[in-house]
Amino acid sequence: MEKPNIILMVMDSARHDHMPLYGYSKNITPNIDEFAKDAAVFENAFTTSNWTLPTHASIFTGLYPSQHNVNAMDSILGKDIPTIAGILQKEGYETISVIMNPWLGKGFGLDKGFSVVDDVAEKRNNFFVKVYYKLLKTFGFLGRAFLINYIAKKHVDDCLKKEKPFFLFLNYMDAHYKFEPPIPYRSKYLPKGISYGQIKKASVIEHEHNAGKKAISEQDLDNINLLLDSSIEYLDFEIGRLFNFLKERGIFDNTLIILTSDHGDLFCEHKNWLGHRHFLYEELIRIPLLIRYPKLFGASRTKGIVQITDIFPTILDAVGVKEESKALLGKSLIKRIKEKDFLKFAIAEQPVAVLDVYKNHHPDFDVTPINSKQRAIRTLKYEYILSSDGKDELYNIEEDPKETKNLVEQRKDIRDALKGLMDEWLDKLPKLDKAKSKEEASEEMKKRLGELGYF
């Protein structure tokens, strides 16, 4: 069996409802749409949590947050938990990670199994990277995805010279708030008289808005969403360039390409909240998911429920590796499509309330409303959310896709049924050893995480 190359592309924080494939009205992703013509498109794909660390731990291990326990800012993935990179490395793959997000670098265990971790932002003293940041921050000539792809292409060429199959993980930060699309994208959708600089100034840090320190107007929110459109359109452009590069190298059809997101974002749709973490609403847990590999996936659109925990077994199935772990609840998407065996429901979790940024910056802020664990169950029709403080919410997604009407009192029968399914799922969930606690983050790491609004 010829081993395929594998590229796992995560558009960090990209919302499914800002993509035409998922019903968005603007044609901002022509390259992804073209890619989708020959791909398996999953219309009801869900993540497992609401921020980078636990969701990527789920992608890399196939486990839910309650299993891998990488859910807090001092967590590190347990050394005995297999990762997709580690397994592929043993199968003779070059395993390469190209990132800008500090959660995915060395220090939290998600570099495990990668022979190379190219943490771009960590290389700010490198001359080329320093020039890139100057061009992006000062002049807007280059975007983040350009640099990710520039480095990724070099790694691909190196692997081709070695004649070794590769597993390439790419994390794109272009759709992550705050948005910094390059010229000419940055002002493309903004109203006349509104400049990019004005929107950047209005783009307050999430925790400052949520703690009530800096308000953000509805007009500014609308314009920030327009800037998100520009960022996604630019990211689509760079993704298209990468696909063209693979075609030029003659490896596009022999590469398993998985394109997805780790979670979404809130722009004050619920409880006037900006950013991610703390909630499990539709905007945060429903994600885009496309897979292309002509030898195993035909072009299709699937309405059945799948989760990012299915990515791990899908990759193993594609390369012919059997994983016997009973802890895995996911299933190869090759098999799910062939057998029409989709999930009856998805589960998303927040096992830990991550409150560090509020304790550090806003010690007087009352965190009670967000100081709870949460778990959500999502069927094709309903979402039920249960918090550890006893509060719960029920929404009919078909009739109320924006989740504005809590039906928990009107439909207690549905609430009880979904809570029963959730409890049964949790009771049967295979448990693993707790993740290890890591040492306090370095000052440099705190600075980088602070730029993303975490510290």
C-alpha positions as CSV (number, residue, x, y, z in Angstrom):
1,M,0.0,0.0,0.0
2,E,1.4,3.4,-1.0
3,K,1.4,5.7,1.9
4,P,-0.2,9.0,1.3
5,N,1.2,12.3,2.3
6,I,-1.0,14.0,4.9
7,I,-1.7,17.7,5.5
8,L,-3.8,18.7,8.4
9,M,-4.8,22.3,8.1
10,V,-6.5,24.1,11.0
11,M,-8.0,27.5,10.4
12,D,-7.8,28.6,14.1
13,S,-11.1,30.1,15.3
14,A,-12.8,30.1,11.8
15,R,-16.5,30.1,12.1
16,H,-18.5,27.8,9.9
17,D,-21.2,30.4,9.3
18,H,-18.7,32.7,7.6
19,M,-18.1,30.2,4.8
20,P,-20.3,29.9,1.6
21,L,-20.1,26.1,1.9
22,Y,-22.1,26.4,5.1
23,G,-24.6,29.0,3.8
24,Y,-22.8,32.3,4.0
25,S,-24.0,34.8,1.5
26,K,-20.6,36.3,0.5
27,N,-18.3,34.5,-2.0
28,I,-15.2,34.9,0.1
29,T,-13.7,31.4,-0.2
30,P,-13.5,30.5,-3.9
31,N,-10.5,28.3,-3.5
32,I,-12.0,26.3,-0.7
33,D,-15.2,26.0,-2.6
34,E,-13.3,24.7,-5.6
35,F,-11.5,22.2,-3.4
36,A,-14.8,21.1,-2.0
37,K,-16.0,19.9,-5.4
38,D,-13.8,16.9,-5.1
39,A,-13.9,16.5,-1.3
40,A,-16.0,15.1,1.4
41,V,-17.8,18.0,3.0
42,F,-19.3,17.4,6.5
43,E,-22.2,19.8,7.2
44,N,-22.6,18.9,10.9
45,A,-19.0,18.7,12.2
46,F,-18.4,19.6,15.8
47,T,-15.4,20.3,18.0
48,T,-15.0,19.1,21.5
49,S,-14.4,22.3,23.4
50,N,-14.1,26.1,23.0
51,W,-10.5,27.0,22.9
52,T,-7.2,26.0,21.3
53,L,-5.5,23.8,23.9
54,P,-8.2,21.2,24.6
55,T,-9.5,21.1,21.0
56,H,-6.1,20.4,19.5
57,A,-5.4,17.8,22.1
58,S,-8.6,16.1,20.9
59,I,-7.5,16.4,17.3
60,F,-4.0,14.9,18.0
61,T,-5.2,12.1,20.3
62,G,-8.7,11.3,19.3
63,L,-9.8,11.8,22.9
64,Y,-12.4,14.1,24.5
65,P,-11.3,16.8,27.0
66,S,-12.6,14.7,30.0
67,Q,-10.1,12.0,28.8
68,H,-7.0,13.8,27.8
69,N,-7.4,16.4,30.6
70,V,-5.5,19.1,28.8
71,N,-8.0,21.8,29.7
72,A,-6.2,24.3,31.9
73,M,-3.5,26.8,31.3
74,D,-1.1,24.7,33.4
75,S,-1.9,21.4,31.7
76,I,0.5,19.3,29.7
77,L,-0.4,16.2,27.7
78,G,0.4,13.0,29.5
79,K,3.5,11.2,28.1
80,D,1.7,7.9,27.8
81,I,-1.1,9.2,25.6
82,P,-0.4,8.3,21.9
83,T,-0.6,11.1,19.4
84,I,-1.2,10.9,15.6
85,A,2.2,12.5,15.0
86,G,3.9,9.9,17.2
87,I,2.2,7.0,15.5
88,L,3.0,8.3,12.0
89,Q,6.6,8.9,13.0
90,K,6.9,5.2,13.8
91,E,5.4,4.4,10.4
92,G,8.2,6.2,8.7
93,Y,6.7,9.6,8.2
94,E,8.4,12.9,8.5
95,T,6.2,14.7,11.0
96,I,6.3,18.5,10.8
97,S,4.3,21.2,12.6
98,V,4.3,24.8,11.4
99,I,2.5,27.1,13.8
100,M,2.1,30.6,15.2
101,N,-0.1,29.7,18.1
102,P,2.0,29.3,21.3
103,W,-0.4,26.7,22.8
104,L,0.8,24.3,20.1
105,G,4.5,24.7,20.5
106,K,6.9,23.2,23.0
107,G,5.7,23.4,26.6
108,F,2.1,21.9,26.6
109,G,2.8,18.5,25.1
110,L,1.2,19.0,21.8
111,D,4.6,19.0,20.0
112,K,4.8,15.3,21.0
113,G,5.7,13.1,18.0
114,F,6.7,15.9,15.7
115,S,10.3,15.6,14.4
116,V,10.1,19.4,13.6
117,V,8.1,22.1,15.3
118,D,8.5,25.3,13.4
119,D,7.0,27.9,15.8
120,V,7.1,31.0,13.6
121,A,6.4,33.6,16.3
122,E,9.1,32.1,18.4
123,K,11.6,33.0,15.8
124,R,11.1,36.8,15.9
125,N,14.9,37.3,16.2
126,N,15.3,35.5,12.9
127,F,16.1,38.1,10.2
128,F,13.5,36.9,7.7
129,V,10.8,36.6,10.3
130,K,11.7,40.0,11.8
131,V,11.3,41.6,8.3
132,Y,8.0,39.7,7.8
133,Y,6.6,41.1,11.1
134,K,7.7,44.6,10.1
135,L,6.0,44.3,6.7
136,L,2.8,42.9,8.3
137,K,2.5,45.2,11.3
138,T,3.7,48.4,9.8
139,F,2.9,48.3,6.1
140,G,0.4,45.4,5.8
141,F,2.1,43.9,2.8
142,L,2.1,40.3,4.0
143,G,-0.4,38.1,6.0
144,R,0.2,35.4,8.5
145,A,-0.7,32.6,6.2
146,F,1.9,33.7,3.7
147,L,4.7,32.9,6.2
148,I,3.1,29.6,7.4
149,N,2.9,28.4,3.8
150,Y,6.4,29.8,2.9
151,I,7.9,27.6,5.6
152,A,5.6,24.6,4.8
153,K,6.6,24.5,1.2
154,K,10.3,24.3,2.1
155,H,9.5,21.3,4.4
156,V,7.5,19.6,1.6
157,D,10.4,20.0,-0.8
158,D,12.8,18.6,1.7
159,C,10.6,15.6,2.2
160,L,10.3,15.0,-1.6
161,K,14.1,15.1,-1.9
162,K,14.3,12.5,0.9
163,E,11.5,10.5,-0.8
164,K,9.8,10.1,2.5
165,P,6.0,10.5,3.1
166,F,5.2,13.4,5.4
167,F,2.6,14.5,7.9
168,L,2.4,18.3,7.8
169,F,0.3,20.1,10.4
170,L,-0.5,23.8,9.7
171,N,-2.2,26.1,12.1
172,Y,-3.4,29.4,10.5
173,M,-4.1,32.4,12.8
174,D,-5.6,34.7,10.2
175,A,-9.2,34.1,11.3
176,H,-8.3,34.5,15.0
177,Y,-9.4,37.8,16.6
178,K,-7.7,40.4,16.4
179,F,-7.7,40.4,12.6
180,E,-4.8,41.6,10.5
181,P,-5.4,40.9,6.8
182,P,-2.9,42.4,4.5
183,I,-3.5,45.1,1.8
184,P,-5.7,45.0,-0.3
185,Y,-8.0,42.8,1.8
186,R,-8.1,44.9,5.0
187,S,-10.4,47.6,3.7
188,K,-12.3,45.6,1.0
189,Y,-15.6,45.2,2.8
190,L,-15.5,48.2,5.2
191,P,-18.1,51.0,4.7
192,K,-17.0,54.2,3.0
193,G,-15.5,56.6,5.5
194,I,-14.4,53.8,7.8
195,S,-10.7,53.0,7.8
196,Y,-8.8,49.8,8.8
197,G,-7.1,51.9,11.5
198,Q,-10.4,52.9,13.1
199,I,-11.5,49.2,13.3
200,K,-8.2,48.2,14.7
201,K,-8.6,50.8,17.4
202,A,-12.1,49.7,18.1
203,S,-11.0,46.0,18.3
204,V,-10.7,45.9,22.1
205,I,-9.0,43.0,23.8
206,E,-11.7,40.5,24.6
207,H,-11.3,40.5,28.4
208,E,-11.4,44.3,28.5
209,H,-14.9,44.2,26.9
210,N,-16.1,41.2,28.9
211,A,-15.0,42.8,32.2
212,G,-16.8,46.0,31.3
213,K,-13.7,48.1,31.1
214,K,-14.0,49.1,27.4
215,A,-17.3,49.0,25.5
216,I,-17.6,48.1,21.9
217,S,-20.5,49.5,19.8
218,E,-22.8,47.5,17.5
219,Q,-21.4,49.4,14.5
220,D,-17.9,48.5,15.5
221,L,-19.0,44.8,15.9
222,D,-20.5,44.9,12.4
223,N,-17.2,46.3,11.0
224,I,-15.1,43.8,12.9
225,N,-17.2,41.0,11.3
226,L,-16.5,42.6,7.9
227,L,-12.8,42.5,8.8
228,L,-13.2,38.8,9.6
229,D,-14.6,38.3,6.1
230,S,-11.5,40.0,4.7
231,S,-9.3,37.8,6.8
232,I,-11.0,34.6,5.7
233,E,-10.9,35.7,2.1
234,Y,-7.2,36.3,2.4
235,L,-6.6,32.9,4.1
236,D,-8.6,31.3,1.3
237,F,-6.2,32.9,-1.2
238,E,-3.2,31.5,0.5
239,I,-4.8,28.1,0.9
240,G,-5.4,28.1,-2.9
241,R,-1.7,29.0,-3.5
242,L,-0.7,26.0,-1.3
243,F,-3.0,23.7,-3.3
244,N,-1.5,25.0,-6.5
245,F,2.0,24.3,-5.1
246,L,1.0,20.7,-4.4
247,K,-0.3,20.3,-7.9
248,E,3.0,21.7,-9.4
249,R,4.9,19.1,-7.3
250,G,2.6,16.4,-8.6
251,I,1.5,15.3,-5.2
252,F,-2.0,16.9,-4.8
253,D,-3.9,13.7,-5.5
254,N,-1.6,11.5,-3.3
255,T,-2.1,13.7,-0.3
256,L,-4.8,13.3,2.3
257,I,-5.8,16.9,2.9
258,I,-8.0,17.7,6.0
259,L,-9.2,21.3,6.3
260,T,-11.0,22.2,9.5
261,S,-11.2,24.6,12.4
262,D,-10.6,24.0,16.1
263,H,-13.5,26.2,17.4
264,G,-15.4,29.4,16.5
265,D,-15.8,32.7,18.2
266,L,-18.4,34.9,19.7
267,F,-19.0,38.5,18.7
268,C,-21.5,39.4,21.4
269,E,-24.3,37.1,20.1
270,H,-24.7,35.6,23.5
271,K,-24.6,37.5,26.8
272,N,-22.7,40.3,25.2
273,W,-19.6,38.1,25.2
274,L,-16.6,38.6,22.9
275,G,-14.1,35.9,22.1
276,H,-14.1,32.2,22.9
277,R,-13.9,30.0,26.1
278,H,-16.6,30.0,28.8
279,F,-19.5,29.0,26.6
280,L,-20.5,26.1,24.3
281,Y,-22.9,27.8,21.9
282,E,-23.3,26.9,18.2
283,E,-21.0,29.6,17.0
284,L,-18.2,28.1,19.1
285,I,-18.6,24.3,18.6
286,R,-19.8,23.8,15.0
287,I,-16.9,23.9,12.6
288,P,-16.1,23.4,9.0
289,L,-14.6,20.0,8.0
290,L,-13.5,19.0,4.5
291,I,-11.4,16.0,3.4
292,R,-9.9,15.3,0.0
293,Y,-8.1,12.1,-1.0
294,P,-9.5,10.7,-4.2
295,K,-8.3,7.1,-3.5
296,L,-10.6,6.9,-0.4
297,F,-13.0,9.8,-0.4
298,G,-15.3,10.7,-3.2
299,A,-17.0,14.1,-3.6
300,S,-19.9,14.2,-1.1
301,R,-21.9,16.4,1.3
302,T,-22.8,14.6,4.5
303,K,-25.4,15.8,6.9
304,G,-24.6,13.2,9.6
305,I,-23.0,14.3,12.8
306,V,-19.2,13.9,13.1
307,Q,-16.6,15.2,15.5
308,I,-12.9,16.2,15.5
309,T,-12.3,13.0,17.5
310,D,-12.9,11.2,14.2
311,I,-9.8,12.8,12.5
312,F,-7.3,10.6,14.5
313,P,-8.8,7.2,13.4
314,T,-9.4,8.6,9.8
315,I,-5.7,9.3,9.3
316,L,-4.7,5.9,10.8
317,D,-7.3,4.1,8.5
318,A,-5.9,6.0,5.5
319,V,-2.4,4.7,6.1
320,G,-3.4,1.2,7.2
321,V,-2.6,1.4,10.9
322,K,-4.9,-0.3,13.4
323,E,-5.3,1.5,16.7
324,E,-6.6,-0.9,19.4
325,S,-7.1,1.6,22.1
326,K,-10.5,1.2,23.8
327,A,-10.4,4.8,24.9
328,L,-11.1,6.1,21.4
329,L,-14.8,6.8,20.7
330,G,-14.1,8.3,17.3
331,K,-14.4,6.3,14.0
332,S,-12.7,6.6,10.7
333,L,-14.7,9.0,8.5
334,I,-14.0,6.6,5.6
335,K,-16.0,4.0,7.4
336,R,-18.6,6.5,8.6
337,I,-19.4,7.5,5.1
338,K,-19.3,3.9,3.7
339,E,-21.4,2.4,6.4
340,K,-23.6,5.5,6.9
341,D,-22.7,5.2,10.6
342,F,-22.8,8.7,11.9
343,L,-23.1,9.9,15.5
344,K,-26.5,10.3,17.1
345,F,-25.1,13.3,19.0
346,A,-21.9,15.3,19.5
347,I,-20.5,16.2,22.9
348,A,-18.5,19.4,23.7
349,E,-17.0,20.1,27.1
350,Q,-15.5,22.8,29.3
351,P,-14.1,20.7,32.2
352,V,-12.2,23.8,33.6
353,A,-13.3,27.4,33.8
354,V,-10.2,29.3,32.5
355,L,-10.2,32.5,34.4
356,D,-6.5,33.5,34.6
357,V,-6.8,36.6,32.4
358,Y,-9.5,38.1,34.6
359,K,-7.7,37.3,37.8
360,N,-4.5,38.9,36.4
361,H,-6.1,42.0,34.8
362,H,-9.5,42.5,36.5
363,P,-9.3,41.3,40.0
364,D,-12.5,43.2,40.9
365,F,-14.5,41.6,38.1
366,D,-17.2,39.2,39.3
367,V,-16.4,35.9,37.5
368,T,-19.4,34.1,39.0
369,P,-21.3,33.9,35.7
370,I,-18.4,32.2,33.9
371,N,-17.0,30.3,36.8
372,S,-18.5,26.9,36.0
373,K,-17.8,23.7,34.1
374,Q,-20.0,23.0,31.1
375,R,-21.0,20.2,28.9
376,A,-23.2,20.3,25.8
377,I,-24.9,17.6,23.8
378,R,-25.9,18.5,20.2
379,T,-28.3,16.4,18.1
380,L,-29.3,17.3,14.6
381,K,-32.3,19.2,16.0
382,Y,-31.4,20.3,19.6
383,E,-28.6,21.6,21.7
384,Y,-28.7,21.1,25.5
385,I,-26.1,22.8,27.7
386,L,-25.6,22.0,31.4
387,S,-23.4,24.0,33.7
388,S,-21.9,22.8,37.0
389,D,-23.8,25.7,38.8
390,G,-27.0,24.0,37.9
391,K,-28.1,26.3,35.1
392,D,-29.1,24.7,31.9
393,E,-30.2,25.7,28.4
394,L,-32.1,24.0,25.6
395,Y,-32.4,25.2,22.0
396,N,-34.2,24.0,18.9
397,I,-31.5,24.5,16.3
398,E,-33.8,23.9,13.3
399,E,-36.3,26.6,14.4
400,D,-33.9,28.9,16.3
401,P,-30.4,28.5,14.8
402,K,-29.1,31.6,16.7
403,E,-30.1,30.1,20.0
404,T,-32.2,33.0,21.3
405,K,-35.0,31.1,22.9
406,N,-34.2,28.9,25.9
407,L,-36.8,26.1,25.9
408,V,-35.6,24.3,29.1
409,E,-38.9,25.1,30.9
410,Q,-41.2,24.5,28.0
411,R,-39.7,21.2,26.8
412,K,-38.7,19.4,30.0
413,D,-39.2,16.1,28.2
414,I,-36.5,16.9,25.6
415,R,-34.3,18.3,28.4
416,D,-34.6,15.2,30.4
417,A,-33.9,12.9,27.5
418,L,-30.8,14.8,26.4
419,K,-29.5,15.0,29.9
420,G,-30.0,11.3,30.2
421,L,-28.0,10.7,27.0
422,M,-25.3,13.0,28.3
423,D,-25.1,11.2,31.7
424,E,-25.0,7.8,30.0
425,W,-22.2,9.0,27.7
426,L,-20.2,10.2,30.6
427,D,-20.7,7.1,32.6
428,K,-19.3,4.9,29.7
429,L,-16.5,7.3,28.8
430,P,-13.1,5.5,29.2
431,K,-11.0,7.4,31.7
432,L,-7.3,8.0,31.5
433,D,-4.7,9.2,33.9
434,K,-4.8,12.9,34.7
435,A,-2.7,15.2,32.5
436,K,0.4,16.4,34.3
437,S,0.7,19.9,35.6
438,K,3.4,22.0,34.0
439,E,5.6,24.6,35.5
440,E,4.6,28.3,35.4
441,A,4.9,29.7,31.9
442,S,8.0,31.7,31.0
443,E,7.8,35.5,30.7
444,E,8.2,35.2,26.9
445,M,5.4,32.7,26.7
446,K,3.1,34.9,28.9
447,K,3.8,37.8,26.6
448,R,2.8,35.7,23.5
449,L,-0.3,34.3,25.2
450,G,-1.1,37.9,26.4
451,E,-1.1,39.0,22.8
452,L,-3.9,36.5,22.2
453,G,-5.8,37.6,25.2
454,Y,-5.1,34.7,27.5
455,F,-2.9,36.2,30.2
